Amino acid sequence: MNKLILGRISPLWFLLFTFFTSCTPSKLITIYTIGDSTMANKKAEVYPETGWGQVFQNYFDAKVKVSNHAVNGRSSKSFIDEGRWKIVLDSLKRGDYVFIQFGHNDEKADKPAVYADPSTTYRQNLEKYIVEARAKGATPILLTSIVRRKFDGSGKLVDTHGKYPDAVREIAADLKVNFIDMQVLTHSLISSMGDEPSKKMYLWTTPDQKFPEGRKDDTHLSVEGAKTFADLVAKEVRKLKTPLAWHVK
């Protein structure tokens, strides 16, 4: 008798379990991106200038949300000093990710508000992001800075970041942090394209009403450049041994 009852009830419980689990929404993963203008969202008035973080959402499925907190002109130092990191930190929950890419403005030794020495302050700031993100149960991912488009007279792409990329690599190794070497990836891409063709990746524009002399900007990205660089990041995410890899389109 008992076996007969159990035999009748078990399928019912199975159907109920299947129904409720299928109706329960999957946990949304949030990617917080922190960095400078090469990653930041841009206002319409500076179009076609585009940060790669601005288009990063396009490379993930519906279970991932990209929350881009990168801001023009910020460094690893000023992002903390202005309270921007606290806003991100307070929002972090277990299972989230923090993509960290600073360097362009940390290099400006003539600007105390943003300068961070690569051997001391810069390292300390990046370590702070990593330790505090991990304490909230989030996964930090370090990125080296993208290259500036600077070719010498012989057509060779010149490095402009000095010791900063090496500092990021060392921290990633020391603290066993997931790491994407955008300096190497973008250097390879821009170098292979060459001087003139690579202008399309950056903010080189013809004269118009807003910018009568046009723009010749070798740091900030065009729409095509932002999409191309975001695609490079997404492909590297797929290689990392994190659950986020499963959500890359």
C-alpha positions as CSV (number, residue, x, y, z in Angstrom):
1,M,0.0,0.0,0.0
2,N,2.7,2.5,1.0
3,K,4.7,1.7,-2.1
4,L,1.6,2.3,-4.2
5,I,1.0,5.7,-2.6
6,L,4.6,6.7,-3.0
7,G,4.5,5.7,-6.6
8,R,1.6,8.0,-7.2
9,I,2.9,11.0,-5.2
10,S,6.5,11.0,-6.5
11,P,5.6,12.0,-10.1
12,L,3.5,14.8,-8.7
13,W,6.4,16.1,-6.6
14,F,8.6,15.9,-9.6
15,L,6.2,18.0,-11.7
16,L,5.9,20.6,-9.0
17,F,9.7,20.8,-8.6
18,T,10.1,21.2,-12.4
19,F,7.4,23.9,-12.5
20,F,8.9,26.0,-9.7
21,T,12.5,25.7,-10.8
22,S,11.6,26.7,-14.3
23,C,9.7,29.8,-13.0
24,T,12.4,30.9,-10.7
25,P,14.5,33.6,-12.5
26,S,18.2,32.9,-12.8
27,K,20.5,35.1,-10.8
28,L,21.7,38.1,-12.8
29,I,25.5,38.5,-13.0
30,T,26.7,42.1,-12.9
31,I,30.0,43.2,-14.5
32,Y,31.3,46.4,-13.0
33,T,33.8,48.2,-15.2
34,I,36.1,50.7,-13.6
35,G,38.7,52.7,-15.5
36,D,39.3,55.8,-17.6
37,S,38.0,57.4,-20.8
38,T,39.1,54.6,-23.1
39,M,36.4,52.5,-21.3
40,A,33.9,55.1,-20.4
41,N,30.4,55.8,-21.7
42,K,30.4,58.9,-23.9
43,K,27.8,61.7,-24.4
44,A,26.1,62.1,-27.8
45,E,27.8,65.4,-28.5
46,V,31.3,63.8,-28.8
47,Y,30.1,61.0,-31.2
48,P,31.7,59.0,-32.7
49,E,34.0,58.9,-29.6
50,T,33.1,55.6,-27.8
51,G,34.6,53.7,-24.9
52,W,34.9,50.0,-25.2
53,G,33.0,49.5,-21.9
54,Q,30.1,51.4,-23.5
55,V,29.5,48.5,-26.0
56,F,30.6,45.6,-23.8
57,Q,27.1,44.6,-23.0
58,N,26.6,43.4,-26.6
59,Y,29.0,40.5,-26.0
60,F,27.1,38.8,-23.3
61,D,23.7,36.9,-23.0
62,A,20.7,38.2,-21.1
63,K,22.0,36.7,-17.8
64,V,24.8,39.4,-17.6
65,K,24.4,43.1,-17.0
66,V,27.3,45.5,-17.6
67,S,27.4,48.4,-15.2
68,N,30.0,50.8,-16.6
69,H,31.5,53.1,-14.0
70,A,34.6,54.2,-16.0
71,V,35.0,58.0,-16.2
72,N,37.0,60.3,-18.4
73,G,40.3,61.5,-16.8
74,R,40.2,59.2,-13.8
75,S,43.2,57.2,-12.5
76,S,43.4,54.4,-10.0
77,K,44.0,57.1,-7.4
78,S,41.3,59.7,-8.3
79,F,38.7,57.0,-8.7
80,I,39.1,56.2,-5.0
81,D,39.6,59.7,-3.8
82,E,36.3,60.9,-5.5
83,G,34.3,58.1,-3.8
84,R,33.6,56.3,-7.1
85,W,35.0,53.0,-5.9
86,K,32.9,53.1,-2.7
87,I,29.8,53.4,-4.9
88,V,30.8,50.2,-6.8
89,L,32.0,48.4,-3.7
90,D,28.7,49.1,-1.9
91,S,26.8,47.6,-4.9
92,L,28.9,44.4,-5.2
93,K,27.3,41.1,-4.4
94,R,28.7,37.6,-4.5
95,G,29.1,36.3,-8.0
96,D,29.7,39.7,-9.6
97,Y,32.8,40.8,-11.5
98,V,34.9,43.9,-11.5
99,F,37.0,44.7,-14.6
100,I,39.8,47.0,-13.6
101,Q,41.7,49.0,-16.2
102,F,43.7,52.1,-15.2
103,G,47.0,53.6,-16.4
104,H,46.5,56.3,-18.9
105,N,46.0,59.0,-16.3
106,D,48.1,57.5,-13.5
107,E,51.1,58.2,-15.8
108,K,50.5,62.0,-15.6
109,A,53.3,63.0,-13.1
110,D,52.5,66.7,-13.6
111,K,48.9,66.2,-12.2
112,P,49.0,65.3,-8.5
113,A,45.2,64.6,-8.4
114,V,45.6,61.6,-10.7
115,Y,49.3,60.6,-10.6
116,A,50.2,57.2,-9.1
117,D,53.7,55.9,-9.1
118,P,53.8,52.5,-10.8
119,S,56.1,51.0,-8.2
120,T,54.1,52.2,-5.1
121,T,50.8,54.0,-5.2
122,Y,49.5,52.4,-8.4
123,R,50.2,49.0,-7.1
124,Q,48.6,49.8,-3.8
125,N,45.4,51.1,-5.4
126,L,45.0,48.1,-7.7
127,E,45.6,45.7,-4.7
128,K,42.9,47.6,-2.8
129,Y,40.4,47.0,-5.6
130,I,41.2,43.4,-5.7
131,V,41.2,42.7,-2.0
132,E,38.0,44.6,-1.3
133,A,36.1,43.1,-4.3
134,R,37.1,39.6,-3.2
135,A,35.9,40.4,0.3
136,K,32.4,41.0,-1.1
137,G,32.5,37.7,-3.0
138,A,33.1,39.3,-6.4
139,T,35.7,38.3,-8.9
140,P,38.2,41.0,-10.0
141,I,39.7,40.9,-13.5
142,L,42.8,43.1,-14.1
143,L,43.5,44.6,-17.6
144,T,46.5,46.4,-18.8
145,S,45.8,49.7,-20.7
146,I,45.1,49.7,-24.4
147,V,47.8,51.2,-26.6
148,R,47.9,54.8,-27.8
149,R,48.4,55.0,-31.5
150,K,51.9,56.4,-31.8
151,F,54.1,55.3,-34.7
152,D,57.7,56.4,-35.1
153,G,59.4,57.5,-38.4
154,S,60.1,53.9,-39.4
155,G,56.5,52.9,-39.0
156,K,56.9,51.0,-35.7
157,L,54.3,51.3,-33.0
158,V,55.9,53.0,-29.9
159,D,55.0,52.0,-26.3
160,T,53.8,54.9,-24.2
161,H,52.9,53.2,-20.9
162,G,56.3,52.6,-19.5
163,K,56.3,50.5,-16.2
164,Y,52.5,50.5,-15.7
165,P,51.6,47.3,-17.7
166,D,54.4,45.4,-16.0
167,A,53.0,46.5,-12.6
168,V,49.6,45.1,-13.5
169,R,51.2,41.8,-14.7
170,E,53.1,41.4,-11.5
171,I,50.1,42.1,-9.3
172,A,48.0,39.6,-11.3
173,A,50.7,36.9,-10.7
174,D,51.3,37.8,-7.1
175,L,47.6,37.8,-6.1
176,K,46.5,35.2,-8.6
177,V,44.0,37.5,-10.3
178,N,42.3,36.8,-13.6
179,F,44.2,38.9,-16.1
180,I,43.7,40.2,-19.7
181,D,46.7,41.8,-21.3
182,M,45.1,44.4,-23.4
183,Q,48.4,46.2,-23.9
184,V,49.8,43.2,-25.7
185,L,46.6,42.4,-27.6
186,T,46.0,46.0,-28.9
187,H,49.7,46.5,-29.6
188,S,49.6,43.4,-31.9
189,L,46.4,44.5,-33.6
190,I,47.3,48.2,-34.2
191,S,50.9,47.3,-35.2
192,S,49.7,44.8,-37.7
193,M,47.2,47.4,-39.2
194,G,49.9,50.0,-39.6
195,D,50.0,53.8,-39.2
196,E,47.4,55.1,-41.6
197,P,44.8,52.2,-41.5
198,S,44.8,52.1,-37.7
199,K,43.4,55.7,-37.6
200,K,39.9,54.2,-38.1
201,M,40.2,52.6,-34.6
202,Y,40.8,56.0,-33.0
203,L,39.1,59.4,-33.0
204,W,40.2,60.7,-36.3
205,T,37.4,62.7,-37.8
206,T,36.9,65.1,-40.7
207,P,35.9,68.8,-40.0
208,D,32.3,69.3,-39.0
209,Q,30.2,72.0,-37.3
210,K,31.1,70.9,-33.8
211,F,34.7,70.3,-34.5
212,P,35.7,72.7,-37.4
213,E,39.3,71.4,-37.5
214,G,38.3,67.7,-37.1
215,R,39.9,65.5,-34.5
216,K,43.2,63.7,-34.5
217,D,43.1,61.8,-31.3
218,D,45.4,58.7,-30.9
219,T,44.1,57.8,-27.4
220,H,40.3,57.7,-27.6
221,L,38.3,55.2,-29.7
222,S,35.9,55.4,-32.6
223,V,32.8,53.2,-32.7
224,E,34.7,50.7,-34.7
225,G,37.7,50.8,-32.3
226,A,35.5,50.4,-29.3
227,K,33.7,47.4,-30.7
228,T,37.0,45.8,-31.9
229,F,38.6,46.2,-28.5
230,A,35.5,45.0,-26.6
231,D,35.5,42.0,-28.8
232,L,39.1,41.3,-27.8
233,V,38.2,41.5,-24.1
234,A,35.2,39.2,-24.6
235,K,37.3,36.6,-26.4
236,E,39.8,36.6,-23.5
237,V,36.9,36.3,-21.0
238,R,35.9,33.1,-22.8
239,K,39.3,31.7,-22.1
240,L,39.3,32.4,-18.4
241,K,38.3,29.7,-16.0
242,T,35.3,31.6,-14.5
243,P,31.5,31.0,-14.8
244,L,31.3,34.3,-16.8
245,A,32.9,32.5,-19.7
246,W,29.7,30.6,-20.3
247,H,27.8,33.8,-20.9
248,V,29.9,35.2,-23.7
249,K,28.0,35.3,-27.0
